[in-house]
Amino acid sequence: MEAAARRRQHPGAAGGQGAQSGASFLQARHSSVKTDEATGTATFHLDLWFYFTLQNWVLDFGRPIAMLVFPLEWFPLNKPSVGDYFHMAYNIITPFLLLKWLPAPPVSP
């Protein structure tokens, strides 16, 4: 039974010797990325990591602190609380940070 399950796996799916060639074959066939680019190491975006870390610390961890600091009279129950505003800011800022990952459009002469 175990041998039959192994036979049905794609070549390289188990992570053995043919894993790289099988992965590059599937990637070259089903991806828009060229094989040369796919085999190169992906760059680590330290700036994005820093921005997301800063955003997480300020807006996620700062939310309960801000709720303790700001008086409740400023945020009546029929209006959003300071935590809700922090959450809205988080949801608005994140897509703009993610736009940095998109490649720049080619410049036409």
MMTF fields as JSON, N, C-alpha, C and O atoms, coordinates in Angstrom:
{
  "mmtfVersion": "1.0.0",
  "mmtfProducer": "UNKNOWN",
  "numBonds": 435,
  "numAtoms": 436,
  "numGroups": 109,
  "numChains": 1,
  "numModels": 1,
  "chainsPerModel": [1],
  "groupsPerChain": [109],
  "chainIdList": ["A"],
  "bondAtomList": [4, 2, 8, 6, 12, 10, 16, 14, 20, 18, 24, 22, 28, 26, 32, 30, 36, 34, 40, 38, 44, 42, 48, 46, 52, 50, 56, 54, 60, 58, 64, 62, 68, 66, 72, 70, 76, 74, 80, 78, 84, 82, 88, 86, 92, 90, 96, 94, 100, 98, 104, 102, 108, 106, 112, 110, 116, 114, 120, 118, 124, 122, 128, 126, 132, 130, 136, 134, 140, 138, 144, 142, 148, 146, 152, 150, 156, 154, 160, 158, 164, 162, 168, 166, 172, 170, 176, 174, 180, 178, 184, 182, 188, 186, 192, 190, 196, 194, 200, 198, 204, 202, 208, 206, 212, 210, 216, 214, 220, 218, 224, 222, 228, 226, 232, 230, 236, 234, 240, 238, 244, 242, 248, 246, 252, 250, 256, 254, 260, 258, 264, 262, 268, 266, 272, 270, 276, 274, 280, 278, 284, 282, 288, 286, 292, 290, 296, 294, 300, 298, 304, 302, 308, 306, 312, 310, 316, 314, 320, 318, 324, 322, 328, 326, 332, 330, 336, 334, 340, 338, 344, 342, 348, 346, 352, 350, 356, 354, 360, 358, 364, 362, 368, 366, 372, 370, 376, 374, 380, 378, 384, 382, 388, 386, 392, 390, 396, 394, 400, 398, 404, 402, 408, 406, 412, 410, 416, 414, 420, 418, 424, 422, 428, 426, 432, 430],
  "bondOrderList": [1, 1, 1, 1, 1, 1, 1, 1, 1, 1, 1, 1, 1, 1, 1, 1, 1, 1, 1, 1, 1, 1, 1, 1, 1, 1, 1, 1, 1, 1, 1, 1, 1, 1, 1, 1, 1, 1, 1, 1, 1, 1, 1, 1, 1, 1, 1, 1, 1, 1, 1, 1, 1, 1, 1, 1, 1, 1, 1, 1, 1, 1, 1, 1, 1, 1, 1, 1, 1, 1, 1, 1, 1, 1, 1, 1, 1, 1, 1, 1, 1, 1, 1, 1, 1, 1, 1, 1, 1, 1, 1, 1, 1, 1, 1, 1, 1, 1, 1, 1, 1, 1, 1, 1, 1, 1, 1, 1],
  "groupList": [{"groupName": "MET", "atomNameList": ["N", "CA", "C", "O"], "elementList": ["N", "C", "C", "O"], "formalChargeList": [0, 0, 0, 0], "bondAtomList": [1, 0, 2, 1, 3, 2], "bondOrderList": [1, 1, 2], "singleLetterCode": "M", "chemCompType": "L-PEPTIDE LINKING"}, {"groupName": "GLU", "atomNameList": ["N", "CA", "C", "O"], "elementList": ["N", "C", "C", "O"], "formalChargeList": [0, 0, 0, 0], "bondAtomList": [1, 0, 2, 1, 3, 2], "bondOrderList": [1, 1, 2], "singleLetterCode": "E", "chemCompType": "L-PEPTIDE LINKING"}, {"groupName": "ALA", "atomNameList": ["N", "CA", "C", "O"], "elementList": ["N", "C", "C", "O"], "formalChargeList": [0, 0, 0, 0], "bondAtomList": [1, 0, 2, 1, 3, 2], "bondOrderList": [1, 1, 2], "singleLetterCode": "A", "chemCompType": "L-PEPTIDE LINKING"}, {"groupName": "ARG", "atomNameList": ["N", "CA", "C", "O"], "elementList": ["N", "C", "C", "O"], "formalChargeList": [0, 0, 0, 0], "bondAtomList": [1, 0, 2, 1, 3, 2], "bondOrderList": [1, 1, 2], "singleLetterCode": "R", "chemCompType": "L-PEPTIDE LINKING"}, {"groupName": "GLN", "atomNameList": ["N", "CA", "C", "O"], "elementList": ["N", "C", "C", "O"], "formalChargeList": [0, 0, 0, 0], "bondAtomList": [1, 0, 2, 1, 3, 2], "bondOrderList": [1, 1, 2], "singleLetterCode": "Q", "chemCompType": "L-PEPTIDE LINKING"}, {"groupName": "HIS", "atomNameList": ["N", "CA", "C", "O"], "elementList": ["N", "C", "C", "O"], "formalChargeList": [0, 0, 0, 0], "bondAtomList": [1, 0, 2, 1, 3, 2], "bondOrderList": [1, 1, 2], "singleLetterCode": "H", "chemCompType": "L-PEPTIDE LINKING"}, {"groupName": "PRO", "atomNameList": ["N", "CA", "C", "O"], "elementList": ["N", "C", "C", "O"], "formalChargeList": [0, 0, 0, 0], "bondAtomList": [1, 0, 2, 1, 3, 2], "bondOrderList": [1, 1, 2], "singleLetterCode": "P", "chemCompType": "L-PEPTIDE LINKING"}, {"groupName": "GLY", "atomNameList": ["N", "CA", "C", "O"], "elementList": ["N", "C", "C", "O"], "formalChargeList": [0, 0, 0, 0], "bondAtomList": [1, 0, 2, 1, 3, 2], "bondOrderList": [1, 1, 2], "singleLetterCode": "G", "chemCompType": "PEPTIDE LINKING"}, {"groupName": "SER", "atomNameList": ["N", "CA", "C", "O"], "elementList": ["N", "C", "C", "O"], "formalChargeList": [0, 0, 0, 0], "bondAtomList": [1, 0, 2, 1, 3, 2], "bondOrderList": [1, 1, 2], "singleLetterCode": "S", "chemCompType": "L-PEPTIDE LINKING"}, {"groupName": "PHE", "atomNameList": ["N", "CA", "C", "O"], "elementList": ["N", "C", "C", "O"], "formalChargeList": [0, 0, 0, 0], "bondAtomList": [1, 0, 2, 1, 3, 2], "bondOrderList": [1, 1, 2], "singleLetterCode": "F", "chemCompType": "L-PEPTIDE LINKING"}, {"groupName": "LEU", "atomNameList": ["N", "CA", "C", "O"], "elementList": ["N", "C", "C", "O"], "formalChargeList": [0, 0, 0, 0], "bondAtomList": [1, 0, 2, 1, 3, 2], "bondOrderList": [1, 1, 2], "singleLetterCode": "L", "chemCompType": "L-PEPTIDE LINKING"}, {"groupName": "VAL", "atomNameList": ["N", "CA", "C", "O"], "elementList": ["N", "C", "C", "O"], "formalChargeList": [0, 0, 0, 0], "bondAtomList": [1, 0, 2, 1, 3, 2], "bondOrderList": [1, 1, 2], "singleLetterCode": "V", "chemCompType": "L-PEPTIDE LINKING"}, {"groupName": "LYS", "atomNameList": ["N", "CA", "C", "O"], "elementList": ["N", "C", "C", "O"], "formalChargeList": [0, 0, 0, 0], "bondAtomList": [1, 0, 2, 1, 3, 2], "bondOrderList": [1, 1, 2], "singleLetterCode": "K", "chemCompType": "L-PEPTIDE LINKING"}, {"groupName": "THR", "atomNameList": ["N", "CA", "C", "O"], "elementList": ["N", "C", "C", "O"], "formalChargeList": [0, 0, 0, 0], "bondAtomList": [1, 0, 2, 1, 3, 2], "bondOrderList": [1, 1, 2], "singleLetterCode": "T", "chemCompType": "L-PEPTIDE LINKING"}, {"groupName": "ASP", "atomNameList": ["N", "CA", "C", "O"], "elementList": ["N", "C", "C", "O"], "formalChargeList": [0, 0, 0, 0], "bondAtomList": [1, 0, 2, 1, 3, 2], "bondOrderList": [1, 1, 2], "singleLetterCode": "D", "chemCompType": "L-PEPTIDE LINKING"}, {"groupName": "TRP", "atomNameList": ["N", "CA", "C", "O"], "elementList": ["N", "C", "C", "O"], "formalChargeList": [0, 0, 0, 0], "bondAtomList": [1, 0, 2, 1, 3, 2], "bondOrderList": [1, 1, 2], "singleLetterCode": "W", "chemCompType": "L-PEPTIDE LINKING"}, {"groupName": "TYR", "atomNameList": ["N", "CA", "C", "O"], "elementList": ["N", "C", "C", "O"], "formalChargeList": [0, 0, 0, 0], "bondAtomList": [1, 0, 2, 1, 3, 2], "bondOrderList": [1, 1, 2], "singleLetterCode": "Y", "chemCompType": "L-PEPTIDE LINKING"}, {"groupName": "ASN", "atomNameList": ["N", "CA", "C", "O"], "elementList": ["N", "C", "C", "O"], "formalChargeList": [0, 0, 0, 0], "bondAtomList": [1, 0, 2, 1, 3, 2], "bondOrderList": [1, 1, 2], "singleLetterCode": "N", "chemCompType": "L-PEPTIDE LINKING"}, {"groupName": "ILE", "atomNameList": ["N", "CA", "C", "O"], "elementList": ["N", "C", "C", "O"], "formalChargeList": [0, 0, 0, 0], "bondAtomList": [1, 0, 2, 1, 3, 2], "bondOrderList": [1, 1, 2], "singleLetterCode": "I", "chemCompType": "L-PEPTIDE LINKING"}],
  "groupTypeList": [0, 1, 2, 2, 2, 3, 3, 3, 4, 5, 6, 7, 2, 2, 7, 7, 4, 7, 2, 4, 8, 7, 2, 8, 9, 10, 4, 2, 3, 5, 8, 8, 11, 12, 13, 14, 1, 2, 13, 7, 13, 2, 13, 9, 5, 10, 14, 10, 15, 9, 16, 9, 13, 10, 4, 17, 15, 11, 10, 14, 9, 7, 3, 6, 18, 2, 0, 10, 11, 9, 6, 10, 1, 15, 9, 6, 10, 17, 12, 6, 8, 11, 7, 14, 16, 9, 5, 0, 2, 16, 17, 18, 18, 13, 6, 9, 10, 10, 10, 12, 15, 10, 6, 2, 6, 6, 11, 8, 6],
  "groupIdList": [1, 2, 3, 4, 5, 6, 7, 8, 9, 10, 11, 12, 13, 14, 15, 16, 17, 18, 19, 20, 21, 22, 23, 24, 25, 26, 27, 28, 29, 30, 31, 32, 33, 34, 35, 36, 37, 38, 39, 40, 41, 42, 43, 44, 45, 46, 47, 48, 49, 50, 51, 52, 53, 54, 55, 56, 57, 58, 59, 60, 61, 62, 63, 64, 65, 66, 67, 68, 69, 70, 71, 72, 73, 74, 75, 76, 77, 78, 79, 80, 81, 82, 83, 84, 85, 86, 87, 88, 89, 90, 91, 92, 93, 94, 95, 96, 97, 98, 99, 100, 101, 102, 103, 104, 105, 106, 107, 108, 109],
  "secStructList": [7, 2, 2, 2, 2, 2, 2, 2, 1, 7, 6, 6, 6, 6, 1, 1, 6, 6, 2, 2, 2, 2, 2, 2, 2, 2, 2, 2, 2, 2, 7, 1, 1, 7, 2, 2, 2, 2, 2, 1, 7, 7, 7, 7, 7, 2, 2, 2, 2, 2, 2, 2, 2, 2, 2, 0, 0, 0, 0, 0, 0, 2, 2, 2, 2, 2, 2, 2, 2, 1, 7, 4, 4, 4, 1, 7, 6, 6, 1, 7, 7, 2, 2, 2, 2, 2, 2, 2, 2, 2, 2, 2, 2, 2, 2, 2, 2, 2, 4, 4, 4, 1, 7, 7, 7, 7, 7, 7, 7],
  "xCoordList": [0.832, 0.0, 0.873, 0.598, 1.921, 2.793, 3.552, 3.753, 3.975, 4.692, 3.777, 4.227, 2.51, 1.572, 1.368, 1.228, 1.349, 1.184, 2.411, 2.289, 3.596, 4.821, 4.869, 5.351, 4.374, 4.411, 3.549, 3.849, 2.474, 1.564, 2.077, 1.528, 3.112, 3.633, 4.336, 4.865, 4.327, 5.051, 6.54, 6.977, 7.334, 8.775, 9.277, 8.999, 10.001, 10.555, 9.629, 10.009, 8.443, 7.501, 7.922, 7.57, 8.667, 9.074, 10.299, 10.704, 10.91, 12.072, 13.367, 14.378, 13.382, 14.6, 15.473, 15.482, 16.209, 17.162, 16.476, 17.014, 15.311, 14.641, 13.751, 12.986, 13.825, 12.935, 13.181, 12.229, 14.426, 14.723, 14.336, 13.744, 14.657, 14.33, 12.822, 12.303, 12.119, 10.67, 10.023, 9.071, 10.539, 9.981, 10.25, 9.365, 11.457, 11.758, 10.961, 10.573, 10.708, 9.898, 8.48, 7.927, 7.889, 6.53, 6.464, 5.504, 7.477, 7.472, 7.641, 6.972, 8.517, 8.729, 7.483, 7.193, 6.761, 5.597, 4.356, 3.547, 4.196, 2.966, 3.156, 2.254, 4.279, 4.524, 4.944, 5.493, 4.677, 5.119, 6.556, 7.146, 7.129, 8.496, 9.434, 9.207, 10.483, 11.463, 12.222, 12.361, 12.715, 13.431, 14.714, 15.101, 15.368, 16.6, 16.319, 17.081, 15.212, 14.865, 14.408, 14.653, 13.752, 13.21, 14.319, 14.175, 15.423, 16.485, 17.34, 18.047, 17.304, 18.058, 17.441, 16.283, 18.225, 17.708, 16.789, 17.062, 15.716, 14.771, 15.382, 16.023, 15.178, 15.737, 14.856, 13.629, 15.505, 14.785, 14.601, 15.579, 13.36, 13.064, 13.134, 12.143, 14.306, 14.506, 13.648, 13.148, 13.48, 12.662, 11.203, 10.574, 10.665, 9.286, 9.15, 8.17, 10.137, 10.115, 10.088, 9.342, 10.887, 10.929, 9.589, 9.08, 9.004, 7.729, 6.612, 5.821, 6.533, 5.489, 5.686, 4.713, 6.936, 7.205, 6.802, 6.161, 7.182, 6.837, 5.318, 4.759, 4.667, 3.214, 2.553, 1.595, 3.054, 2.471, 2.639, 1.695, 3.824, 4.056, 3.211, 2.617, 3.154, 2.423, 0.912, 0.217, 0.405, -1.042, -1.673, -2.793, -0.998, -1.583, -1.31, -2.23, -0.044, 0.287, -0.054, -0.285, -0.087, -0.43, -1.915, -2.327, -2.718, -4.178, -4.69, -5.389, -4.379, -4.894, -4.28, -4.929, -3.048, -2.416, -3.147, -3.422, -3.462, -4.185, -5.584, -6.096, -6.194, -7.525, -7.474, -8.451, -6.344, -6.193, -5.853, -6.246, -5.129, -4.657, -5.758, -5.95, -6.489, -7.497, -8.759, -9.174, -9.374, -10.59, -11.771, -11.901, -12.619, -13.779, -14.796, -15.585, -14.79, -15.742, -15.504, -16.428, -14.283, -13.965, -14.57, -14.73, -14.899, -15.4, -16.692, -16.666, -17.83, -19.101, -19.407, -18.819, -20.319, -20.604, -21.203, -21.121, -21.8, -22.356, -21.324, -21.668, -20.087, -18.993, -17.87, -17.802, -16.996, -15.869, -14.915, -14.746, -14.306, -13.358, -11.979, -11.772, -11.056, -9.693, -9.068, -8.27, -9.411, -8.921, -9.437, -8.727, -10.682, -11.244, -10.522, -10.287, -10.17, -9.426, -8.037, -7.561, -7.396, -6.097, -6.247, -5.405, -7.327, -7.562, -7.847, -7.389, -8.591, -8.856, -7.564, -7.337, -6.728, -5.443, -4.592, -3.943, -4.59, -3.833, -4.314, -3.507, -5.639, -6.201, -6.015, -6.051, -5.821, -5.594, -4.12, -3.789, -3.242, -1.799, -1.214, -0.335, -1.671, -1.084, -1.098, -0.062, -2.207, -2.151, -1.146, -0.531, -0.975, 0.002, 1.426, 2.288, 1.677, 2.996, 3.214, 4.324, 2.161, 2.278, 2.492, 3.044, 2.072, 2.297, 3.779, 4.166, 4.606, 6.05, 6.622, 7.676, 5.943, 6.427, 6.224, 6.913, 5.286, 5.042, 6.22, 6.793, 6.571, 7.698, 7.309, 6.142, 8.3, 8.05, 7.722, 8.304, 6.793, 6.476, 7.653, 8.414, 7.802, 8.926, 8.749, 7.643, 9.863, 9.844, 10.006, 10.962, 9.067, 9.161, 9.894, 9.686, 10.743, 11.531, 10.716, 11.249],
  "yCoordList": [-1.189, 0.0, 1.248, 2.19, 1.268, 2.434, 2.619, 3.749, 1.525, 1.604, 2.142, 2.889, 1.773, 2.274, 3.774, 4.492, 4.254, 5.695, 6.457, 7.563, 5.87, 6.529, 6.588, 7.568, 5.552, 5.538, 6.643, 7.149, 7.025, 8.031, 9.451, 10.376, 9.652, 10.993, 11.487, 10.707, 12.808, 13.408, 13.261, 13.171, 13.234, 13.133, 14.353, 15.487, 14.122, 15.214, 15.722, 16.627, 15.184, 15.683, 15.303, 15.995, 14.219, 13.777, 14.517, 14.316, 15.377, 16.122, 15.379, 15.745, 14.356, 13.588, 14.221, 15.44, 13.373, 13.814, 14.6, 15.615, 14.172, 14.827, 15.978, 16.482, 16.413, 17.467, 18.774, 19.443, 19.145, 20.419, 20.397, 21.357, 19.321, 19.274, 19.201, 19.805, 18.479, 18.395, 19.734, 20.137, 20.427, 21.724, 22.746, 23.531, 22.752, 23.73, 23.419, 24.341, 22.127, 21.769, 22.298, 22.904, 22.058, 22.523, 24.042, 24.633, 24.669, 26.113, 26.716, 27.693, 26.15, 26.67, 26.464, 27.271, 25.406, 25.107, 25.881, 26.269, 26.109, 26.69, 28.069, 28.553, 28.713, 29.998, 31.006, 30.652, 32.273, 33.325, 33.742, 34.506, 33.248, 33.568, 32.68, 31.477, 33.28, 32.502, 31.589, 31.883, 30.473, 29.501, 30.106, 29.799, 30.952, 31.584, 32.443, 32.425, 33.198, 34.053, 33.229, 33.613, 32.112, 31.298, 30.614, 30.412, 30.255, 29.571, 30.524, 30.082, 31.836, 32.82, 32.984, 32.631, 33.522, 33.702, 34.916, 35.932, 34.802, 35.904, 36.952, 36.624, 38.215, 39.28, 39.497, 39.431, 39.755, 40.03, 41.531, 42.279, 41.977, 43.398, 43.857, 43.81, 44.296, 44.736, 45.964, 46.114, 46.84, 48.03, 47.66, 48.223, 46.711, 46.285, 45.587, 45.787, 44.77, 44.098, 45.136, 44.986, 46.181, 47.235, 47.961, 48.195, 48.324, 49.047, 48.209, 48.723, 46.935, 46.069, 45.841, 45.777, 45.718, 45.545, 46.795, 46.709, 47.953, 49.214, 49.4, 49.802, 49.106, 49.23, 48.288, 48.668, 47.073, 46.099, 46.552, 46.469, 47.028, 47.456, 48.674, 48.725, 49.645, 50.87, 50.642, 51.022, 50.022, 49.945, 48.749, 48.863, 47.615, 46.449, 46.466, 46.33, 46.633, 46.63, 47.958, 48.011, 49.03, 50.331, 50.542, 51.459, 49.716, 49.876, 49.769, 50.678, 48.702, 48.659, 49.735, 50.202, 50.138, 51.2, 52.517, 53.269, 52.794, 54.027, 54.014, 55.058, 52.845, 52.761, 53.064, 53.548, 52.781, 53.113, 54.59, 55.185, 55.19, 56.565, 57.577, 58.527, 57.381, 58.356, 58.191, 57.069, 59.323, 59.213, 58.653, 58.887, 57.919, 57.302, 58.332, 58.046, 59.53, 60.564, 61.007, 61.481, 60.86, 61.256, 60.294, 60.642, 59.104, 58.061, 57.487, 56.464, 58.133, 57.589, 56.236, 55.871, 55.514, 54.15, 54.082, 53.036, 55.161, 55.129, 55.542, 55.652, 55.768, 56.114, 55.075, 54.371, 54.982, 54.041, 54.448, 55.633, 53.466, 53.734, 54.017, 53.889, 54.394, 54.661, 53.379, 53.443, 52.242, 50.964, 50.69, 50.133, 51.084, 50.918, 51.795, 51.376, 53.015, 53.893, 53.328, 53.419, 52.753, 52.11, 50.949, 50.752, 50.181, 49.038, 49.505, 48.878, 50.587, 51.136, 51.616, 51.378, 52.282, 52.751, 51.57, 51.638, 50.497, 49.291, 48.74, 48.369, 48.69, 48.14, 49.056, 48.585, 50.333, 51.259, 51.309, 51.381, 51.272, 51.411, 50.145, 50.237, 48.975, 47.711, 47.539, 47.164, 47.79, 47.632, 48.561, 48.193, 49.764, 50.677, 50.182, 50.371, 49.552, 48.952, 47.773, 47.563, 47.007, 45.865, 46.291, 45.522, 47.485, 47.979, 48.118, 48.119, 48.235, 48.335, 47.061, 47.103, 45.936, 44.678, 44.59, 43.827, 45.364, 45.302, 45.898, 46.905, 45.273, 45.817, 47.152, 47.394, 48.002, 49.307, 49.1, 48.23, 49.891, 49.753, 50.206, 51.086, 49.611, 50.001, 51.456, 51.903, 52.163, 53.549, 53.589, 53.037, 54.243, 54.335, 55.631, 56.668, 55.571, 56.756, 57.812, 58.86],
  "zCoordList": [0.0, 0.0, 0.0, -0.743, 0.822, 0.885, -0.419, -0.865, -1.031, -2.308, -3.401, -4.27, -3.369, -4.374, -4.209, -5.199, -2.973, -2.737, -3.216, -3.741, -3.037, -3.497, -5.014, -5.582, -5.675, -7.134, -7.728, -8.809, -7.028, -7.556, -7.377, -7.976, -6.572, -6.359, -7.611, -8.404, -7.768, -8.882, -8.65, -7.503, -9.719, -9.513, -8.763, -9.152, -7.709, -6.928, -5.84, -5.097, -5.719, -4.713, -3.308, -2.353, -3.158, -1.83, -1.331, -0.186, -2.158, -1.713, -1.928, -1.329, -2.751, -2.987, -4.047, -4.223, -4.752, -5.769, -6.869, -7.312, -7.327, -8.435, -8.018, -8.839, -6.762, -6.283, -7.021, -7.421, -7.205, -7.852, -9.316, -9.81, -10.023, -11.438, -11.647, -12.585, -10.797, -10.907, -10.598, -11.267, -9.582, -9.223, -10.308, -10.649, -10.858, -11.894, -13.161, -13.879, -13.452, -14.612, -14.455, -15.372, -13.266, -13.039, -13.015, -13.507, -12.448, -12.378, -13.771, -14.108, -14.57, -15.917, -16.773, -17.656, -16.517, -17.335, -16.903, -17.746, -15.595, -15.082, -14.47, -13.787, -14.685, -14.07, -15.114, -16.157, -14.82, -15.724, -15.428, -16.193, -14.324, -13.965, -14.763, -14.897, -15.29, -16.038, -15.092, -13.904, -15.63, -14.806, -14.247, -13.12, -15.014, -14.531, -13.301, -12.334, -13.346, -12.222, -11.022, -9.879, -11.271, -10.189, -9.399, -8.193, -10.053, -9.346, -8.537, -7.631, -8.834, -8.054, -6.683, -6.461, -5.766, -4.414, -4.382, -5.02, -3.644, -3.499, -2.584, -1.586, -2.933, -2.108, -0.889, -0.964, 0.222, 1.464, 1.565, 1.57, 1.646, 1.701, 3.149, 3.878, 3.553, 4.927, 5.233, 6.348, 4.242, 4.473, 4.741, 5.636, 3.965, 4.205, 5.551, 6.269, 5.883, 7.185, 8.293, 9.261, 8.168, 9.181, 9.258, 10.354, 8.098, 8.092, 8.701, 9.492, 8.349, 8.897, 10.393, 11.145, 10.824, 12.253, 13.026, 14.073, 12.501, 13.15, 13.187, 14.207, 12.079, 12.016, 13.011, 13.683, 13.109, 14.027, 15.475, 16.261, 15.831, 17.203, 17.558, 18.635, 16.667, 16.985, 16.975, 17.918, 15.908, 15.752, 16.455, 16.954, 16.512, 17.191, 18.69, 19.497, 19.058, 20.483, 21.146, 22.354, 20.356, 20.911, 21.094, 21.805, 20.469, 20.557, 21.985, 22.432, 22.731, 24.112, 24.996, 25.932, 24.723, 25.517, 25.266, 26.201, 23.99, 23.658, 24.276, 24.68, 24.347, 24.945, 26.446, 27.017, 27.077, 28.494, 28.687, 29.69, 27.739, 27.88, 27.575, 28.334, 26.463, 26.057, 26.904, 27.194, 27.304, 28.127, 27.343, 26.141, 28.03, 27.392, 26.914, 26.013, 27.506, 27.097, 25.664, 25.003, 25.173, 23.798, 22.78, 21.61, 23.22, 22.318, 22.88, 23.563, 22.601, 23.106, 22.464, 21.446, 23.065, 22.619, 21.214, 20.57, 20.726, 19.379, 18.318, 17.142, 18.711, 17.793, 17.939, 18.946, 16.936, 17.055, 18.184, 18.47, 18.807, 19.882, 19.291, 18.084, 20.137, 19.671, 19.113, 18.177, 19.662, 19.139, 17.748, 16.912, 17.497, 16.152, 15.142, 14.009, 15.549, 14.652, 14.35, 13.218, 15.351, 15.131, 14.155, 13.279, 14.311, 13.434, 12.001, 11.046, 11.85, 10.518, 9.868, 8.682, 10.634, 10.102, 9.652, 8.608, 10.422, 10.067, 8.73, 7.877, 8.549, 7.317, 6.111, 4.974, 6.332, 5.228, 4.852, 3.669, 5.826, 5.571, 4.958, 4.1, 5.369, 4.905, 3.392, 2.842, 2.67, 1.208, 0.538, -0.463, 1.084, 0.496, 0.715, -0.143, 1.855, 2.064, 1.118, 0.628, 0.863, -0.032, -1.482, -2.268, -1.849, -3.208, -3.53, -4.699, -2.495, -2.707, -3.323, -3.957, -3.146, -3.713, -5.218, -5.895, -5.743, -7.184, -7.941, -7.526, -9.045, -9.816, -10.443, -10.753, -10.622, -11.249, -12.717, -13.365, -13.25, -14.676, -15.534, -15.131, -16.707, -17.568, -18.041, -18.343, -18.092, -18.524, -20.034, -20.579, -20.708, -22.17, -22.551, -21.921, -23.572, -23.943, -24.638, -25.005]
}
